[in-house]
C-alpha cells in the first residue's frame, strides 16, 4: 500500500521565526553539535540555504570564554558572511554565565546567545551540567536571569530535553521559568537524558510545551527531523513555531536547501549523485584545513564525516577504510575518484543517521535528586577550560 505524502505548505501556513529583533525564515535552526557545527560546516549549510535560517556554533564553555582560552576563541570565529551570528553557551555558575553574556554583548562577538541545558553526555551530567541542570529549578532561574540581564539587547534562548528520565521530567517547569526570566525562545528535544539519541522523539511533549508557554515566546521542536517533510509535519502536529535540525544534516548539508524549498511551497528534495557528494566531501575537508591552519589536521578532523556522507552508496569496505584514514586532500580526492561517480542517490541514504544509543543510566552528582530547589552550585570543576564538547 502506498501513502500520499503530506502536501507542501501554502505560502501563508507558517510565519517567520521571531527571536528578539531577529526574524528567521524559514523557521529552521541548525542544532549546536560538538565537533560538528564549526565555521566550515556552518558555511556548507548556509550556502545550501542561500543564507536563510539560523546556524548556531558548537557548545562554548562560559569559563573558557571568560578566560579567553585559545581554542575557544577560535570556535567563536564567524565568517564575515555569517549573519546573524549565534553562539551556544554552556555553564553552571550564574556569575560566570553572566560574565560570558556581557563579554559577548560588549565586544560584539555574536548577535544571539543560546544556553545549553540539553547535553546528555556523562562528562557533563555527572557534574550537574547540561540536561541535569534544569532539575535544580532555582539554579536554572539564576543562570537565566544572569544571562538575560547581562546580554543587553542580544536575545537569549534556551535548549533543553524533557528531563533526566521519565521519573524526573523538567521541561514544563523549565519552560515556565525561562518565560518568566525573559528568554526569547525555547527549544525542546523530545527525549530525556536517559534516552540519549535512542528510541523515538516524543513530539507530544513539544505540543504540551507550546501550550504551556505564553504565545509571544516561540517554542522550537527538535528530534527525528530526517527530511524536510519531517519538519513540516512536526510543526503541523505540535503547533511549534520552528524546528531545530541536528543529526539529520550530518553528511548532508543540502538538507537545508530542501528545508528552504518545502517552506516556500516546493517539494523537490536534493538527490545528489555520488560525484556531487564527493565534491562536497573534499570541499568540507579543505574548509576545515583552512580554518585550522593545517591541511592534515583538517583532513583528519573530517574523517568522522566520511560514513555520514557515504551512507547508502556502494563504496566497498576497502575504500571506506582508506577514506576514513586519509591524511591529505590529495589522498582523499584520489580515493574518492575510485568510487563509481555516476551512482544516483540511494534510498538507503535517507532516514536516521548519527548516534542512536539509548536507555542509558544518567550519571549525576551525589545527592543531585534529593532537592529540586537546592541552589548549591555543582563542583568547581563542572566547567572545563576548553569548549566544543
C-alpha positions, 0 to 999 in steps of 0.5 A: 500500500502506498501513502500520499505524502503530506502536501507542501505548505501554502505560502501563508501556513507558517510565519517567520521565526521571531527571536528578539529583533531577529526574524528567521525564515524559514523557521529552521535552526541548525542544532549546536553539535560538538565537533560538528557545527564549526565555521566550515560546516556552518558555511556548507549549510548556509550556502545550501540555504542561500543564507536563510535560517539560523546556524548556531556554533558548537557548545562554548564553555562560559569559563573558557570564554571568560578566560579567553582560552585559545581554542575557544576563541577560535570556535567563536570565529564567524565568517564575515558572511555569517549573519546573524551570528549565534553562539551556544553557551554552556555553564553552571555558575550564574556569575560566570554565565553572566560574565560570558553574556556581557563579554559577548554583548560588549565586544560584539562577538555574536548577535544571539546567545543560546544556553545549553541545558540539553547535553546528555553526555556523562562528562557533563551530567555527572557534574550537574551540567547540561540536561541535569541542570534544569532539575535544580529549578532555582539554579536554572532561574539564576543562570537565566536571569544572569544571562538575560540581564547581562546580554543587553539587547542580544536575545537569549534562548534556551535548549533543553530535553524533557528531563533526566528520565521519565521519573524526573521530567523538567521541561514544563517547569523549565519552560515556565521559568525561562518565560518568566526570566525573559528568554526569547525562545525555547527549544525542546528535544523530545527525549530525556537524558536517559534516552540519549539519541535512542528510541523515538522523539516524543513530539507530544511533549513539544505540543504540551510545551507550546501550550504551556508557554505564553504565545509571544515566546516561540517554542522550537521542536527538535528530534527525528527531523530526517527530511524536510517533510519531517519538519513540516509535519512536526510543526503541523502536529505540535503547533511549534513555531520552528524546528531545530535540525541536528543529526539529520544534516550530518553528511548532508548539508543540502538538507537545508536547501530542501528545508528552504524549498518545502517552506516556500511551497516546493517539494523537490528534495536534493538527490545528489549523485555520488560525484556531487557528494564527493565534491562536497566531501573534499570541499568540507575537508579543505574548509576545515584545513583552512580554518585550522591552519593545517591541511592534515589536521583538517583532513583528519578532523573530517574523517568522522564525516566520511560514513555520514556522507557515504551512507547508502552508496556502494563504496566497498569496505576497502575504500571506506577504510582508506577514506576514513584514514586519509591524511591529505586532500590529495589522498582523499580526492584520489580515493574518492575518484575510485568510487563509481561517480555516476551512482544516483542517490540511494534510498538507503541514504535517507532516514536516521543517521548519527548516534542512536544509543539509548536507555542509558543510566544518567550519571549525576552528582551525589545527592543531585535528586534529593532537592529540586530547589537546592541552589548549591552550585555543582563542583568547581570543576563542572566547567572545563577550560576548553569548549566544543564538547 
